[in-house]
Amino acid sequence: MSDVAKRQTPPLSTLTEPTLTREPREYHHGRSPASWVGSMTALVGALVGTIGFLGAWMGVIIAGFVIIGVALIATVLLRSMGYGQPSQTEGDK
């Protein structure tokens, strides 16, 4: 075998080829880090709100709603950072 045939070209990277883009990881059935963080944080918020409701503590009920709001914000931020399931239109690009 000749030297030319043995020589392998290095893989292209985004530094050498700016047109290459990172393919987002495909998560099946919504099992992405963004969805897990959002679901578990919302679950904690619902639990805190329920405890506040049963104890008739208005401050704890409000804290539960705040935690649920944080879950929404965290999910949106993680998805925008690429840790969520890409939408159908993102995959067609």
N, C-alpha and C positions, 0 to 999 in steps of 0.2 A: 504494500500500500504506500502511496506517495505521501510526502509531507503535507501537501495541500489537502488530501483526503483526511488525514489524521487531525489536522488543525480544525478546531471548532470555534465558531464565532461566539463571543460572549452575548448573553441575553440583553435585549434592549431594555432601557430603563427610562423613567420619566425625566431624568436629567439629560440624557442624550437625545431622547425623542419626546419633545413636549406634547406631541399629539396623543401619546399614550395616556390613558386614564386608568385609575384603579377601578377594577370591577367590584361592586359592592358584594359582600357575602350574602348568599341566599339563605334565609332562615325559613323553615317550613312551619306552617300553622302558627305564625306569630311568636315563635320561641326565640325571641331576640333579647339581648340584654336590656334594651329600652323597655320592652313590654314587661319583663320580669321586675325591673325596678319600679315601674309605674304601678303595676298590679300589687306588689307587696307593700309599697308605701301607701297606696289607697286603702289596702286592707287594714293596715295599722291605724290610719285615720278613721276608718269606719269603726274599728274597735274602740278607739279613744272616745269617739262621739257617742257610741252606745253606752259606754261606762258613764260618761257624763250625763246622758239622758236618764239612765237608771238611778243615778245618785242625785239628780236634779241640780247639777252644777253647770251653770250657764258658761262659765269660763272654759270648762273642759269640753263642752259641746263645740264652742267656737274654735278651740284648739284642734279638734277633730276635723272641722271644715278647713282650717288652715293647712293641716297636713295633707288633706286630699288635694288642695290647690297646689301644694308643693309637688305632689305626685304628677299632676298634669304638666307642670313646668319642667320637671326633670325628664319626663318622657319625651316631650317636644325637643328639649335640648339634646338629649342622647340620640334621638332620631336624626336631628340635623347634623350631628357629628358623625353619622354613619353607622351607628350601632343598632339601627332598627331595620325592619323589613322595608326594602325599597318599594315604592308604589309602582303600579303597572306602567305608568308613563315613563318612569326613570329607566326601566329595563329596556324600553324601545329605543332609547337614544343611541 
